[in-house]
């Protein structure tokens, strides 16, 4: 599996955050997707 680039990673997290603010259902879906992405904090 290919790891997303730093730019792609930031874009995905930004999109998830935007959807979380507009759709209650996306809170759960966004969390599941975000938790499946590789950790980029370290």
Number of C-alpha atoms within 10 A of each C-alpha: 3 4 9 12 9 10 8 11 15 13 12 17 16 12 11 18 16 13 16 17 10 10 10 10 10 17 15 12 14 19 14 11 13 16 10 9 13 10 8 8 4 3
